Amino acid sequence: MTEAARPIRVRFAPSPTGYLHVGGARTALFDWLFAKKHDGVFILRIEDTDAERSSEDMSKGILEAMTWLGLGWDEGPYYQSQRLSMYRNAAERLIHDGYAYRDEGATRFRVPEGRVTFADGVFGEIGVESDTIENFVLLRSDGHPTYHLSVVVDDIDMRISHVIRGADHISNTPKQILLYRALNASLPVFAHLPLILGPDKTRLSKRHGATSVMSYREQGILPEALRNFLALLGWSPGDDREMFDDEELVRAFSLDGISKANAVFNQDKLAWFNAQYLSKLPHETLAGHLKPEFEKAGLWRDSLTGSDANWFRSLLDLLRPRSRVIGDFVRQAQPFMRERVDYDPAAVEKFLSDGTIRAHLKTLADRLKALPEFTLETTESATRSLASELGIKAGALINAARVALTGQPAAPGIFEVMVLLGRDTTVSRLYSLQP
């Protein structure tokens, strides 16, 4: 099969009866990649002919999710609810030509005898006997089109070259091929994508966790990470690579790389991808993702992109290795950006309950206050030297200092913490010792 035998025009056509979910997003991504690969056109079409179940809010939500995910469309969005006359005219033409008939107010397609076959771009040759297909409805009695009629009329009108969609549509394809033939139109290439399953190998649903794309934004997942993760659900570049930027994905993508086997959605793997992206994003890009969340938490100040820019860069670099989602930065940044420390009671009980260790921390504060320079090297030397003088393990002093400075039992390296907090804040917190 030649992927680019004619000008490439593909479409993503969600129904606004719900928010954009993971399966739809993966389909949109594959269409988008295929169009980019072949310098084609990516069309967005909202299939909103189900007036009872479709809503404007859902349509807006789909557009917002597509925009956040970075899947910009070249044409559209088209709305089927604004194209009803086209479908009714097509139905009349089919009746006139003998391919359809009226039945109790509805219009039905007259299925001919024979076998319907097509070469699927993923699953290969697929065939269905016509006698297994009933005379299906094209127009309901209220004049609204069914999915089969509207999708075929639109795909013909929009000159769609490749229909890339989920494998749950395979059973619809023979009916639609009959419609293409009846309307004297050339067939697109059909390529059906494997389903996405949960870890228990059942179809992905809410019981497996979030399925809405925007819920992942709320969880602190980056759009770059979600794109990379979704690309590898049912597609392989043919080697062991996992990390791709958009240009690399476009170059590598092909229908031949799509698997027939269903894909399994792994939340832990998505978190791993997100951590990889968080660790590598340019500082300005990361800061752009973080700013809205820092603002919500009351942590943002304009000086972070001005006079405090270098300090903020150092803070984010310190937090990157311990962050899997955006919220991890917000949580870990609290001790550095607020005067008041929220202490973990269990950490206080474990590391600060002994009056002796508190006295040692006050001594440490004295030593740090007297340092000629406040650097990683001098703070570490002062801390380890004091532990040696006191005849205690350096770890005991370090663990206690970590809780006193951050309120938490786990944090980035204690000497990096001291330097970022600065001498005055570090000394003040060690002196106070009061959670």
Secondary structure as UniProt FT lines:
FT   TURN            3..4
FT   STRAND          9..12
FT   TURN            16..17
FT   HELIX           22..37
FT   TURN            38..39
FT   STRAND          41..46
FT   TURN            51..53
FT   HELIX           56..69
FT   STRAND          75..79
FT   HELIX           80..82
FT   HELIX           84..96
FT   TURN            97..98
FT   STRAND          100..103
FT   TURN            104..105
FT   STRAND          106..109
FT   STRAND          115..120
FT   TURN            121..123
FT   STRAND          124..129
FT   HELIX           130..132
FT   STRAND          137..139
FT   TURN            141..142
FT   HELIX           147..157
FT   TURN            158..159
FT   STRAND          162..166
FT   HELIX           167..172
FT   HELIX           173..182
FT   TURN            183..184
FT   STRAND          189..193
FT   STRAND          196..197
FT   TURN            199..200
FT   HELIX           206..208
FT   HELIX           213..218
FT   TURN            219..220
FT   HELIX           223..231
FT   HELIX           246..252
FT   HELIX           255..257
FT   STRAND          263..264
FT   HELIX           267..280
FT   HELIX           283..296
FT   TURN            297..298
FT   HELIX           302..305
FT   TURN            306..308
FT   HELIX           309..319
FT   HELIX           320..322
FT   HELIX           326..337
FT   HELIX           345..351
FT   HELIX           355..370
FT   HELIX           376..390
FT   HELIX           394..406
FT   HELIX           414..421
FT   HELIX           423..432
//
